[in-house]
Each structure stands twice: as structure tokens, then as C-alpha cells.
């Protein structure tokens, strides 16, 4: 399970790294082109939307930090913190009287049953 988590995170980080680079390259191309003020403003609005979409992404946003200038960077500290949690799960129960061991045993038993029935 830990290897799968690590691989998934690395793929996500690669996607995150590629997007700001793509936006930056597009900005540079448009800077070199001669655009009217209105066209330049419209192009910049597109870049802002792309950055906002990345920043607000439901799963990728947890690794992104926005700098004061508005640019996005990967927060390596958050990535490292999440790596330390690989393979660990939080179990919650609505029964306040159940012990930690009983909760874990119940989870393992239900997980095993799901595997046996293919669900």
C-alpha cells in the first residue's frame, strides 16, 4: 500500500510541476508576440484561471502554496509530512465505549469480509 501511495503522490507532483511551467511558457510566448492591450489582458486572465483551477483542485491543492506575487509553488514540507503518513489510516467510530483494539479488529474483519466477497 505504501508503494502505491508514494507512486500516486509522485505522479501528482509531476503534474503539478508541469502546469506552472506550461503557464509560464505560455506567458513568455505571449510576451514576445505583439498583442493589443485587450488581447494581452484576456490572455493573462486565462493564465490566472488556470492557476486558480490548480490551486483549487480538490486533491492537488494540498501540496500547493501561493506566493505573495500570486505564483504557485509546491510546498515540499507538506509533501514530506504526507510521506510520513503513508500506510497509516484513521479509524473513527460513533461508539464512545469501544476500545482502540476493538475498533481496529472490527475494521480488519470487515475489510477481510469485503475481500472474500469481492466487494
N, C-alpha and C positions, 0 to 999 in steps of 0.2 A: 504494500500500500504506500509506503514512504517513497519508493522509487517513482510510482505513478504521480504522486503529489508533486514531487520535485520536477518531473518532466513537464507536467501541466503548467507549473509556475514558470519554468524556463521558456516554454513556448509563449506564454502570455507576456513575459518581459520582453521577448524578442519582438512581438507585435507592438508593444508599447514603444519600444525604442525606434521602430521603423516609422511610426506615424509622425512624431515631431520632425524627424529627418525629412520625411516626404513633404510636410507643410513648409519647412524651412527652404527646401529646394524649390518648391513652387513659388514661394515669396521672392527668392533670388531671381528666378526666371522672369517673373513679372516686373521686378525692379529694372531689369535690363531692357525689357520691352517698353516702347513708348506708348503709354496709356493715357487716356484723358483722366481728369480728376475723378469723374463719376465712375469710370471703369475701374480705376485703382481702388476706390472706396468699396465698390461691390466685391472686388477680388479679396480685399482684406476682410470683409465681413464673412466671406466663405471660409477663410482660414480660422477666424475666431469661432465660427460654428463648429468646425472640425475639432478644434482644441477643446471646446466646451463638451462636445459629444464624447471625446476621450475622457475628459475629467469627470463627466457624469455617468460613465459606463457602469452598469450595475456590478460587474465583477472586477474590472481592471482598475477602477478608481482607488481601490485600497492601497495601491502601490505608487500612486502619483501624488506629487506635491506641486503646488503652483507657486512660482517665484513672485516677488514683488512686481517684476516687469510683466507679469501675466503669462510667461512661458512655463511650460510643463516640464518637470524632470522626474525621474524615477527616484523614489525615496528608498535608498538602499537599506536604511535601518529598518524600515517596515518589512522589506523582503527578508532580511536576516531574522527578524523576530518571528515571522511566519514559518521560516525554515525550522526553527526550534520546536514548533508545534506539529510538524509532520508526524502522522501516525497516531496522534492523540485526538480523542473525541470527548466532547462534553455531553454527559448524560443528565437529563433533567427528569424529575418525576413530580407528580402532583400529590403524592402521598408523603406527608411530612414525617411519618413514623418509620419509613423504610430505611434500612441501613445502606451504606455505600456498597457493601459487598452484595447485598440482595439486588440492588439496582443493576450492578454490573452483571450479575449472574442472569437476571431476567433479560437483559439486553443480549447477552451471548446466546441464551436459549432461543429467544425469538429470532435472532439472526441465523442460527443453525437451522431452525424450522423453515425459515424462508429459503435457505439454500436447498434443503431437502425437497421442497415442493416446487422449486424453480421460480419463485417469485421474488 
